Amino acid sequence: MKRLIDRLHNPESKYTVSEILRWLWIVLRGNRRQVVFNATLGLAGVGCSLLMVWAMQRAIDTAAGVRSGSLYWAVALMGGIIICEYALNISKVWIRNILGVKAQNRMQQQMLDRLLRAEWRGKDRYHSGDIINRLEQDVQTVVSFVTETLPNTLSTITLFVGAFFYLMQMDVWLACITVGILPVFILVSRVYVAQMRKYTRRVRTTDSQVQSLLTETVQHRMLIKTLEAGDRMVDRLGSTQTELREHVRKRTKFSIASNLFVNGGFSIGYLVAFLWGVVRMSTHSITFGQMTAFLQLVFRIQGPARDLTRLAPAFVGVFTAAERLMELDEAPQEQQGQGVLMPSPCGVRLADVGYTYDDGEAPVFSSLSFDFRPGTCTAVLGETGAGKTTLVRLILALVRPQHGSVEIYAGQRRDQISPLHRCNFVYVPQGNTLLSGTIRDNLLMGRPDATDDDLWQTLHLVCGDFVAALPQGLDTVCTEAGGGLSEGQAQRIAIARALLRNRSIMLFDEATSALDPDTERQLLENILKDRKKTIIFITHRPAVVDYCDQVLRVE
């Protein structure tokens, strides 16, 4: 077993075989019901298959006069077994299509949930197209292996053993000859697995690169058109696809050579069994029914054996898919629990904060101290790259300082800021952040229980009355990134969505950059008129600074 595990190990992988098997075991435990159903149906199918051999031999011998009995009843018995096999196959298809999709959906939800709860690393390690590729294809590979391949393997082994012992009762030498070639295939499969893991990993990696390039090109097609870079992007796609085809070609070439060797061996084994049966039949030592049973049993031994050889590529595929999902799964999780809501108004204080990203670049902050006092409005100014985005992440507890502290406070209460304090914030990020769906869908993300009156009041507050003039009002459909609306309109809806949360601290990151001066002025006056919130503006706009009590300049 240890030598087999060593063969399965891929030197290019950072996970051991034992770690991958433990991870797959956890996935299997989460899909126990489907595994049990498939295993039970598989074993029932094995029983039907062996019964069919017995019934066929009985019918033929009855027709030949070797055995007494009713031929019609013998054929009726075969018909009953065939009906049972049809019923089992229909049940397998139903379970695979219904429970299989459910299992894939559940695993995708679990993986996405962990991604959303993972600590922010500052810079994304994986391209969004690569992540989608893993959540779709790799999840499907893992779920199919755990819920279908493994249970089917149990029935395959059972059929192999049952057919072997059945054949031994009829002819010991033929049974031994039939399975004698298997040790050779097992030795060859050890080399096959090690080589195929390398090819499969390269194919999956390059496939993710293709999807990443497609995703990025579609997302930024307007930019690509204006830069007249369409031909260049198509050429990049073609180059990456050529690399993918080359990896697929090498894997296919190796796979075909391996299959020719395996299938050639099985064909020789079947011919030997046929010759053995014909010779014995010519000497009248077996009946025609026994000859038919010989060939049926040899087929039922070689079929499972052939299926077992296909386990090697299945293991290769699932190990590669499991590695890629484990990489997504390894990110440390944020602190989980009930949100800690502070009394309103509350403030945020940074004391001697220092932060550096993991890639070894120069520190973003060395010793930053500032107090965003409760009920005040602060403008954060600084050139591009000065650290304004990092400051937002520190305040929202997306990243933690290497030294110093970030605390949220109200009155005499002071807490070190954590993900559990994020419930005290309203955040409007820079750029167009609307999701596909209706305007109502986007707004209700801020407060799912908001009434239409709440939505219209908030839209009026952010100068979003233009929604009422749209043909479908709140039910106007936006495409990806707020398509169908102007940048200024999308920005006002995003601000309204955030204000619906009604939290103590409001954080705006260049949130009014697409607004004209008059609209921006009116919106700021509406937001700031009661001074009951702590407001932080990340901005370059002089009009915003005029409404602020204090300024933090990030150098």
C-alpha positions as a printed NumPy array, in Angstrom:
array([[  0.   ,   0.   ,   0.   ],
       [  2.813,   2.4  ,   0.855],
       [  4.491,   1.79 ,  -2.527],
       [  1.177,   2.455,  -4.293],
       [  0.78 ,   5.709,  -2.383],
       [  4.337,   6.682,  -3.327],
       [  3.442,   6.112,  -6.982],
       [  0.367,   8.283,  -6.688],
       [  2.403,  11.165,  -5.263],
       [  3.172,  13.943,  -7.712],
       [  6.463,  15.758,  -7.004],
       [  4.9  ,  18.947,  -8.406],
       [  2.156,  18.821,  -5.731],
       [  2.497,  20.405,  -2.305],
       [  0.032,  17.919,  -0.8  ],
       [  0.816,  14.351,   0.17 ],
       [ -1.397,  11.504,  -0.991],
       [ -2.562,  10.96 ,   2.6  ],
       [ -3.689,  14.595,   2.869],
       [ -5.636,  14.332,  -0.382],
       [ -7.28 ,  11.067,   0.714],
       [ -8.317,  12.621,   4.046],
       [ -9.864,  15.569,   2.204],
       [-11.738,  13.23 ,  -0.152],
       [-12.963,  11.223,   2.846],
       [-14.532,  14.383,   4.285],
       [-16.284,  15.003,   0.951],
       [-17.508,  11.396,   0.892],
       [-18.952,  11.682,   4.412],
       [-20.936,  14.715,   3.284],
       [-22.568,  12.667,   0.495],
       [-23.208,   9.413,   2.371],
       [-26.803,   8.997,   1.2  ],
       [-25.99 ,   9.118,  -2.487],
       [-22.967,   6.833,  -2.014],
       [-25.1  ,   4.227,  -0.209],
       [-27.828,   4.409,  -2.873],
       [-25.342,   3.939,  -5.72 ],
       [-23.51 ,   1.127,  -3.929],
       [-26.782,  -0.717,  -3.205],
       [-27.98 ,  -0.401,  -6.788],
       [-24.576,  -1.539,  -8.038],
       [-24.606,  -4.666,  -5.88 ],
       [-28.157,  -5.43 ,  -6.979],
       [-26.973,  -5.115, -10.57 ],
       [-24.179,  -7.613,  -9.876],
       [-26.746, -10.091,  -8.583],
       [-28.872,  -9.65 , -11.707],
       [-25.84 , -10.062, -13.964],
       [-24.783, -13.379, -12.4  ],
       [-28.392, -14.585, -12.345],
       [-28.615, -13.834, -16.062],
       [-25.609, -16.122, -16.728],
       [-27.264, -18.919, -14.771],
       [-30.654, -18.363, -16.451],
       [-29.111, -18.26 , -19.93 ],
       [-27.197, -21.506, -19.346],
       [-30.392, -23.107, -18.005],
       [-32.461, -21.978, -21.008],
       [-29.902, -23.198, -23.565],
       [-29.444, -26.561, -21.862],
       [-33.238, -26.936, -21.659],
       [-33.566, -26.193, -25.372],
       [-30.785, -28.719, -26.15 ],
       [-32.49 , -31.392, -24.074],
       [-29.613, -31.631, -21.598],
       [-31.832, -30.362, -18.8  ],
       [-35.475, -31.107, -18.191],
       [-38.027, -28.35 , -17.626],
       [-40.144, -25.82 , -19.435],
       [-38.304, -23.735, -21.996],
       [-40.96 , -21.019, -21.754],
       [-40.476, -20.671, -18.012],
       [-36.69 , -20.487, -18.499],
       [-37.082, -17.666, -21.044],
       [-39.646, -15.932, -18.802],
       [-37.106, -16.021, -15.985],
       [-34.576, -14.306, -18.252],
       [-37.198, -11.711, -19.137],
       [-37.866, -11.002, -15.463],
       [-34.143, -10.493, -14.833],
       [-33.933,  -8.122, -17.818],
       [-36.833,  -6.051, -16.42 ],
       [-35.05 ,  -5.851, -13.056],
       [-31.87 ,  -4.655, -14.811],
       [-33.868,  -1.958, -16.657],
       [-35.387,  -0.785, -13.37 ],
       [-31.955,  -0.641, -11.734],
       [-30.497,   1.338, -14.661],
       [-33.368,   3.839, -14.549],
       [-32.817,   4.27 , -10.792],
       [-29.098,   4.854, -11.37 ],
       [-29.806,   7.535, -13.968],
       [-32.323,   9.231, -11.661],
       [-29.935,   9.26 ,  -8.706],
       [-27.029,  10.451, -10.832],
       [-28.967,  13.306, -12.413],
       [-30.991,  14.47 ,  -9.397],
       [-28.83 ,  13.74 ,  -6.353],
       [-25.649,  14.263,  -8.374],
       [-26.55 ,  17.833,  -9.323],
       [-27.642,  18.493,  -5.745],
       [-24.289,  17.229,  -4.424],
       [-22.375,  19.426,  -6.882],
       [-24.466,  22.462,  -5.961],
       [-23.917,  21.83 ,  -2.262],
       [-20.144,  21.542,  -2.661],
       [-20.   ,  24.695,  -4.805],
       [-21.951,  26.557,  -2.119],
       [-19.57 ,  25.298,   0.587],
       [-16.481,  26.278,  -1.405],
       [-17.911,  29.712,  -2.246],
       [-18.895,  30.251,   1.389],
       [-15.321,  29.5  ,   2.516],
       [-13.93 ,  31.844,  -0.134],
       [-16.192,  34.654,   1.057],
       [-15.271,  34.021,   4.699],
       [-11.534,  33.729,   4.045],
       [ -9.106,  36.371,   5.24 ],
       [ -8.297,  39.053,   2.714],
       [ -4.725,  38.57 ,   1.491],
       [ -4.359,  42.061,   0.09 ],
       [ -3.734,  40.763,  -3.416],
       [ -5.714,  38.011,  -5.091],
       [ -3.671,  34.851,  -5.505],
       [ -5.908,  33.298,  -8.157],
       [ -7.528,  34.827, -11.211],
       [-11.328,  34.966, -11.064],
       [-11.537,  32.855, -14.237],
       [ -9.316,  30.216, -12.622],
       [-11.507,  30.166,  -9.501],
       [-14.665,  29.719, -11.605],
       [-12.961,  26.915, -13.532],
       [-12.178,  25.13 , -10.274],
       [-15.636,  25.649,  -8.811],
       [-17.235,  24.18 , -11.924],
       [-15.06 ,  21.465, -13.453],
       [-13.006,  20.38 , -10.442],
       [-16.05 ,  20.212,  -8.171],
       [-17.838,  18.084, -10.777],
       [-14.839,  15.734, -11.01 ],
       [-14.588,  15.28 ,  -7.234],
       [-18.322,  14.779,  -6.662],
       [-18.647,  12.315,  -9.561],
       [-15.709,  10.281,  -8.263],
       [-16.922,  10.167,  -4.676],
       [-20.614,   9.53 ,  -5.37 ],
       [-20.39 ,   7.369,  -8.512],
       [-16.921,   5.994,  -9.224],
       [-16.219,   4.677,  -5.723],
       [-19.627,   2.97 ,  -5.233],
       [-19.38 ,   1.527,  -8.75 ],
       [-15.941,   0.189,  -7.88 ],
       [-17.462,  -1.818,  -5.039],
       [-19.981,  -3.439,  -7.386],
       [-17.264,  -3.942, -10.014],
       [-15.042,  -5.813,  -7.571],
       [-18.026,  -7.83 ,  -6.363],
       [-18.941,  -8.794,  -9.945],
       [-15.322,  -9.721, -10.667],
       [-15.049, -11.939,  -7.584],
       [-18.51 , -13.48 ,  -8.087],
       [-17.881, -14.289, -11.76 ],
       [-14.433, -15.696, -10.949],
       [-15.721, -18.121,  -8.332],
       [-18.674, -19.068, -10.544],
       [-16.202, -19.862, -13.342],
       [-13.964, -21.789, -10.947],
       [-16.85 , -24.092, -10.137],
       [-17.106, -24.879, -13.83 ],
       [-13.42 , -24.879, -14.824],
       [-10.561, -24.035, -12.452],
       [ -7.882, -23.734, -15.136],
       [ -9.915, -21.388, -17.32 ],
       [-10.624, -19.156, -14.307],
       [ -6.912, -18.975, -13.447],
       [ -5.907, -18.273, -17.068],
       [ -8.514, -15.507, -17.324],
       [ -7.222, -13.573, -14.312],
       [ -3.565, -14.506, -14.752],
       [ -2.827, -11.466, -16.899],
       [ -4.044,  -8.965, -14.278],
       [ -0.769,  -8.719, -12.26 ],
       [  0.975,  -7.496, -15.414],
       [ -1.575,  -4.711, -15.82 ],
       [ -1.255,  -3.743, -12.155],
       [  2.508,  -3.304, -12.553],
       [  2.026,  -1.215, -15.692],
       [ -0.651,   0.929, -14.009],
       [  1.859,   2.069, -11.383],
       [  3.917,   3.76 , -14.097],
       [  0.756,   4.971, -15.826],
       [ -0.596,   6.767, -12.734],
       [  2.63 ,   8.631, -11.995],
       [  2.963,   9.903, -15.567],
       [ -0.708,  10.748, -16.074],
       [ -0.825,  12.917, -12.93 ],
       [  1.799,  15.209, -14.431],
       [ -0.022,  15.456, -17.762],
       [ -3.425,  16.013, -16.152],
       [ -2.177,  18.746, -13.814],
       [ -0.674,  20.633, -16.756],
       [ -3.871,  20.26 , -18.801],
       [ -6.057,  21.56 , -15.941],
       [ -3.691,  24.477, -15.23 ],
       [ -3.607,  25.55 , -18.874],
       [ -7.389,  25.129, -19.157],
       [ -7.775,  27.557, -16.246],
       [ -5.48 ,  30.007, -18.034],
       [ -7.733,  29.856, -21.103],
       [-10.839,  30.538, -19.006],
       [ -9.067,  33.353, -17.148],
       [ -8.13 ,  35.024, -20.419],
       [-11.678,  34.653, -21.763],
       [-13.178,  36.064, -18.552],
       [-10.839,  39.051, -18.492],
       [-11.323,  39.814, -22.19 ],
       [-15.129,  39.774, -21.913],
       [-15.059,  41.929, -18.76 ],
       [-12.852,  44.572, -20.408],
       [-13.996,  44.332, -24.019],
       [-14.787,  48.069, -24.18 ],
       [-11.233,  48.923, -23.118],
       [ -9.821,  46.416, -25.607],
       [-11.912,  47.907, -28.411],
       [-10.777,  51.46 , -27.626],
       [ -7.138,  50.346, -27.524],
       [ -7.677,  48.457, -30.788],
       [ -6.111,  45.465, -29.079],
       [ -8.655,  42.877, -30.217],
       [ -6.229,  41.064, -32.53 ],
       [ -3.614,  40.948, -29.781],
       [ -6.058,  39.423, -27.281],
       [ -7.236,  36.84 , -29.822],
       [ -3.596,  35.967, -30.524],
       [ -2.951,  35.571, -26.779],
       [ -5.946,  33.28 , -26.553],
       [ -4.723,  31.29 , -29.536],
       [ -1.262,  30.935, -28.032],
       [ -2.673,  29.699, -24.723],
       [ -5.041,  27.323, -26.501],
       [ -2.108,  25.954, -28.512],
       [ -0.296,  25.221, -25.27 ],
       [ -3.429,  23.497, -23.938],
       [ -3.748,  21.383, -27.096],
       [ -0.11 ,  20.333, -26.816],
       [ -0.598,  19.136, -23.241],
       [ -3.815,  17.353, -24.267],
       [ -1.981,  15.759, -27.226],
       [  0.776,  14.386, -25.002],
       [ -1.723,  13.058, -22.459],
       [ -3.889,  11.508, -25.188],
       [ -0.898,   9.896, -26.899],
       [  0.216,   8.315, -23.643],
       [ -3.35 ,   7.253, -22.805],
       [ -3.898,   5.616, -26.226],
       [ -0.652,   3.656, -25.956],
       [ -1.633,   2.456, -22.484],
       [ -5.159,   1.495, -23.603],
       [ -3.825,  -0.428, -26.615],
       [ -1.63 ,  -2.47 , -24.316],
       [ -4.458,  -3.155, -21.843],
       [ -7.146,  -3.929, -24.425],
       [ -4.756,  -6.086, -26.419],
       [ -4.122,  -8.18 , -23.344],
       [ -7.844,  -8.564, -22.659],
       [ -8.511,  -9.551, -26.268],
       [ -5.847, -12.258, -26.095],
       [ -7.373, -13.497, -22.839],
       [-10.837, -13.709, -24.421],
       [ -9.495, -15.628, -27.439],
       [ -7.72 , -18.082, -25.133],
       [-10.974, -18.611, -23.193],
       [-12.898, -19.095, -26.448],
       [-10.358, -21.61 , -27.737],
       [-10.411, -23.446, -24.413],
       [-14.199, -23.726, -24.514],
       [-14.306, -24.804, -28.183],
       [-11.744, -27.561, -27.579],
       [-13.652, -28.868, -24.562],
       [-16.908, -28.666, -26.43 ],
       [-15.394, -30.645, -29.342],
       [-14.489, -33.41 , -26.905],
       [-18.038, -33.325, -25.521],
       [-16.777, -32.567, -22.007],
       [-19.057, -29.511, -21.765],
       [-22.495, -28.646, -23.136],
       [-23.331, -25.772, -25.464],
       [-25.018, -24.044, -22.525],
       [-21.837, -24.389, -20.471],
       [-19.817, -23.035, -23.396],
       [-22.086, -19.992, -23.505],
       [-21.774, -19.613, -19.739],
       [-17.962, -19.789, -20.087],
       [-17.91 , -16.876, -22.507],
       [-20.44 , -14.897, -20.474],
       [-18.424, -15.365, -17.282],
       [-15.124, -14.521, -18.986],
       [-16.78 , -11.334, -20.243],
       [-18.05 , -10.588, -16.732],
       [-14.557, -11.1  , -15.358],
       [-12.811,  -9.063, -18.038],
       [-15.439,  -6.301, -17.985],
       [-14.883,  -5.483, -14.301],
       [-11.134,  -5.941, -14.752],
       [-11.233,  -3.457, -17.629],
       [-13.289,  -1.1  , -15.451],
       [-10.714,  -1.427, -12.671],
       [ -7.939,  -0.392, -15.059],
       [ -9.978,   2.739, -15.769],
       [ -9.719,   3.587, -12.08 ],
       [ -6.167,   4.75 , -12.705],
       [ -7.174,   7.761, -14.864],
       [-10.121,   8.37 , -12.513],
       [ -7.748,   8.573,  -9.537],
       [ -5.438,  10.83 , -11.531],
       [ -8.3  ,  13.173, -12.385],
       [ -9.755,  13.338,  -8.878],
       [ -6.354,  13.836,  -7.238],
       [ -5.62 ,  16.76 ,  -9.542],
       [ -9.084,  18.261,  -8.976],
       [ -8.816,  17.743,  -5.202],
       [ -5.435,  19.515,  -5.11 ],
       [ -6.851,  22.524,  -6.936],
       [ -9.846,  22.747,  -4.595],
       [ -7.659,  22.252,  -1.511],
       [ -5.602,  25.241,  -2.638],
       [ -8.764,  27.366,  -2.557],
       [ -9.75 ,  25.798,   0.751],
       [ -6.492,  26.487,   2.561],
       [ -6.966,  30.241,   3.06 ],
       [ -7.32 ,  31.056,   6.793],
       [-10.866,  31.914,   7.782],
       [-11.889,  35.199,   9.333],
       [-13.208,  35.263,  12.875],
       [-16.762,  33.949,  12.775],
       [-19.64 ,  34.675,  15.112],
       [-22.373,  37.139,  15.966],
       [-21.679,  40.717,  14.91 ],
       [-20.664,  43.151,  17.667],
       [-22.842,  46.248,  17.309],
       [-21.426,  49.325,  19.066],
       [-23.508,  52.187,  20.506],
       [-24.072,  55.017,  18.043],
       [-22.267,  57.225,  17.254],
       [-18.917,  55.468,  17.421],
       [-15.447,  56.297,  16.149],
       [-12.305,  54.587,  14.833],
       [ -8.814,  55.239,  16.19 ],
       [ -5.518,  54.173,  14.606],
       [ -2.513,  54.126,  16.917],
       [  1.039,  53.712,  15.524],
       [ -0.211,  51.423,  12.731],
       [  2.28 ,  49.737,  10.448],
       [  1.38 ,  47.529,   7.502],
       [  3.29 ,  45.793,   4.692],
       [  1.862,  43.414,   2.084],
       [  3.192,  39.868,   1.995],
       [  5.124,  40.296,  -1.248],
       [  7.973,  42.119,   0.497],
       [  7.315,  45.573,  -0.938],
       [  8.061,  48.739,   1.031],
       [  5.762,  49.39 ,   4.015],
       [  2.47 ,  51.091,   3.146],
       [  2.335,  52.596,   6.651],
       [  5.164,  52.768,   9.134],
       [  3.578,  54.628,  12.044],
       [  0.121,  56.008,  11.254],
       [ -2.037,  57.487,  14.013],
       [ -5.39 ,  59.197,  13.563],
       [ -8.733,  59.521,  15.334],
       [-11.954,  59.441,  13.329],
       [-14.026,  60.872,  16.168],
       [-17.694,  59.933,  16.618],
       [-20.031,  62.206,  14.661],
       [-17.294,  63.848,  12.59 ],
       [-16.751,  63.962,   8.834],
       [-13.191,  63.294,   7.632],
       [-11.638,  63.633,   4.188],
       [ -8.734,  61.267,   3.463],
       [ -6.469,  62.724,   0.792],
       [ -3.408,  61.348,  -0.925],
       [ -1.895,  60.551,  -4.27 ],
       [ -2.547,  57.274,  -6.052],
       [ -0.572,  54.492,  -4.364],
       [ -0.17 ,  56.408,  -1.104],
       [ -2.16 ,  53.812,   0.868],
       [ -5.761,  55.036,   0.888],
       [ -7.152,  51.645,  -0.196],
       [ -5.048,  49.901,   2.445],
       [ -6.426,  52.309,   5.06 ],
       [ -9.968,  51.289,   4.038],
       [ -9.051,  47.618,   4.436],
       [ -7.578,  48.229,   7.877],
       [-10.672,  50.088,   9.056],
       [-12.957,  47.338,   7.727],
       [-10.78 ,  44.622,   9.33 ],
       [-10.048,  43.068,   5.952],
       [ -6.351,  43.113,   6.838],
       [ -4.574,  43.339,  10.203],
       [ -1.691,  45.703,  10.978],
       [  1.718,  44.177,  11.665],
       [  2.097,  46.553,  14.598],
       [  0.024,  49.189,  16.308],
       [ -3.731,  48.945,  16.745],
       [ -7.038,  49.833,  15.084],
       [ -9.878,  50.175,  17.565],
       [-13.548,  51.053,  17.393],
       [-14.931,  52.957,  20.362],
       [-18.055,  54.576,  21.769],
       [-18.02 ,  56.402,  25.093],
       [-15.883,  54.378,  27.549],
       [-16.058,  51.196,  25.479],
       [-13.072,  50.343,  23.274],
       [-12.646,  47.189,  21.151],
       [ -9.841,  46.07 ,  18.891],
       [-11.49 ,  46.079,  15.487],
       [-12.28 ,  42.666,  14.004],
       [-14.495,  41.184,  11.27 ],
       [-17.254,  40.939,  13.878],
       [-17.323,  44.765,  14.082],
       [-17.957,  45.111,  10.349],
       [-21.682,  45.313,  11.096],
       [-21.101,  48.91 ,  12.286],
       [-20.037,  50.116,   8.822],
       [-21.607,  51.331,   5.615],
       [-19.148,  51.039,   2.729],
       [-19.409,  52.351,  -0.838],
       [-16.416,  51.14 ,  -2.875],
       [-14.888,  52.954,  -5.796],
       [-16.312,  52.345,  -9.265],
       [-19.472,  50.695, -10.541],
       [-20.412,  47.938,  -8.106],
       [-23.984,  47.129,  -9.151],
       [-24.826,  43.476,  -9.75 ],
       [-26.938,  42.093, -12.567],
       [-30.632,  42.126, -11.679],
       [-33.21 ,  44.813, -11.022],
       [-32.606,  48.093,  -9.212],
       [-34.815,  46.713,  -6.44 ],
       [-32.602,  43.6  ,  -6.131],
       [-29.516,  45.772,  -5.731],
       [-31.099,  48.031,  -3.129],
       [-32.462,  45.14 ,  -1.055],
       [-28.926,  43.809,  -0.631],
       [-28.473,  46.719,   1.767],
       [-31.623,  45.841,   3.764],
       [-33.652,  42.804,   2.665],
       [-36.73 ,  43.818,   4.683],
       [-36.934,  47.373,   3.295],
       [-40.341,  48.483,   1.991],
       [-40.899,  50.343,  -1.254],
       [-41.356,  53.536,   0.788],
       [-37.923,  52.968,   2.373],
       [-36.378,  52.471,  -1.051],
       [-37.918,  55.632,  -2.519],
       [-36.972,  57.737,   0.529],
       [-33.371,  56.604,   0.314],
       [-33.233,  57.16 ,  -3.439],
       [-34.533,  60.703,  -2.914],
       [-31.805,  61.26 ,  -0.3  ],
       [-29.084,  60.391,  -2.847],
       [-30.684,  62.324,  -5.727],
       [-31.896,  59.084,  -7.278],
       [-35.387,  60.253,  -8.215],
       [-34.524,  59.484, -11.847],
       [-35.521,  55.857, -11.09 ],
       [-39.186,  56.894, -11.01 ],
       [-38.899,  58.082, -14.621],
       [-37.575,  54.742, -15.855],
       [-40.21 ,  52.618, -17.679],
       [-40.128,  49.885, -15.02 ],
       [-39.06 ,  51.985, -12.034],
       [-37.552,  49.879,  -9.265],
       [-37.973,  46.774, -11.416],
       [-35.743,  48.119, -14.185],
       [-33.251,  45.411, -15.079],
       [-29.528,  46.196, -15.028],
       [-27.03 ,  43.986, -16.794],
       [-23.569,  43.178, -15.481],
       [-21.903,  46.135, -13.692],
       [-25.039,  48.254, -13.959],
       [-25.305,  48.078, -17.732],
       [-28.146,  50.276, -18.991],
       [-27.45 ,  53.053, -16.492],
       [-24.957,  55.885, -16.655],
       [-21.973,  55.82 , -14.298],
       [-23.504,  58.617, -12.224],
       [-26.847,  56.814, -11.946],
       [-25.172,  53.544, -10.972],
       [-23.1  ,  55.377,  -8.376],
       [-26.156,  56.938,  -6.736],
       [-27.93 ,  53.564,  -6.541],
       [-24.808,  52.06 ,  -4.956],
       [-24.803,  54.848,  -2.337],
       [-28.518,  54.283,  -1.664],
       [-27.884,  50.552,  -1.229],
       [-25.233,  51.299,   1.403],
       [-27.344,  53.904,   3.239],
       [-30.177,  51.413,   3.614],
       [-27.929,  49.511,   6.058],
       [-28.191,  52.476,   8.426],
       [-24.954,  51.936,  10.332],
       [-22.946,  54.244,  12.594],
       [-19.858,  54.68 ,  10.405],
       [-20.127,  55.497,   6.705],
       [-17.074,  54.949,   4.516],
       [-17.116,  56.342,   0.965],
       [-14.254,  55.512,  -1.42 ],
       [-14.417,  58.065,  -4.271],
       [-18.166,  57.426,  -4.156],
       [-19.145,  60.698,  -5.909],
       [-16.474,  60.709,  -8.634],
       [-19.002,  60.247, -11.489],
       [-21.431,  62.962, -10.315],
       [-21.701,  66.452, -11.693],
       [-20.901,  69.262,  -9.182],
       [-24.536,  70.269,  -8.538],
       [-25.711,  66.675,  -7.924],
       [-22.667,  65.986,  -5.764],
       [-23.308,  69.094,  -3.656],
       [-26.973,  68.234,  -3.131],
       [-26.178,  64.617,  -2.269],
       [-23.528,  65.652,   0.286],
       [-25.894,  68.138,   1.925],
       [-28.57 ,  65.458,   2.235],
       [-26.211,  62.922,   3.768],
       [-24.484,  65.313,   6.157],
       [-27.428,  67.403,   7.35 ],
       [-28.092,  65.591,  10.662],
       [-24.428,  64.828,  11.666],
       [-25.463,  61.689,  13.534],
       [-22.964,  59.458,  11.722],
       [-19.199,  59.176,  11.592],
       [-18.348,  59.732,   7.926],
       [-15.058,  59.034,   6.145],
       [-14.52 ,  60.179,   2.562],
       [-11.621,  58.806,   0.488],
       [-11.567,  61.526,  -2.15 ],
       [ -9.768,  63.809,  -4.559],
       [-12.761,  66.135,  -4.921],
       [-12.393,  69.635,  -3.429],
       [-16.189,  69.914,  -3.043],
       [-16.136,  66.973,  -0.62 ],
       [-13.34 ,  68.476,   1.495],
       [-15.395,  71.635,   2.009],
       [-18.032,  69.614,   3.927],
       [-15.521,  67.859,   6.205],
       [-14.48 ,  68.688,   9.791],
       [-10.972,  67.293,   9.475],
       [ -8.516,  66.058,   6.866],
       [ -6.091,  63.118,   6.919],
       [ -3.337,  63.389,   4.331],
       [ -1.785,  60.011,   3.489],
       [  1.789,  60.468,   2.272]])
